[in-house]
Amino acid sequence: MSVFYFIAFLSILFSLLVIFAKNPVHSVLYLIITFFTFTIHYIILNAQFLAVVNFIVYMGAILVLFLFVLMMLNLNKDTEPTKSIYVKLAGIIGGGVLLVTLVGAIKLTAKSNPVVLRDVNLGSVQNLGKVLFNEFLLPFEVSSILLLSAMVGAVLLATKEGKPKATTV
């Protein structure tokens, strides 16, 4: 249980560093560490598939895309627009509402019973595969055909049409 609380503390710490970092690249790097702590949470909660998907999709693909976009934008201090008083006021109100919601959730947590996992294989990849390839085989195959056709369409849209070669007779 102490490992869970330590990882939760790290998740909150790096999430706050994402928000308060001055450099956007540092913010994305803190976001990578935050997603890694989420992956550890998924492993602790016996959800191996979610841990692998979080690791590959979020940490691998999306955050690399974030870094690429940040490098392309070339953000500087002089290009940053000044925020009006209304935007700052909306941020303060939103933060206050979030604080009230968190306090209410923490008060309800003390009254609720802990969740006990009765089936230890509930989040395993083996059980997910059995359900996916038995009960949901048709929707799984239809979605794979849909993704394949979308990928072929994206490749066809991305290719440039060359000028047709003139045939000489």
Beta strands, then each sheet from edge to edge (+ up, - down):
end
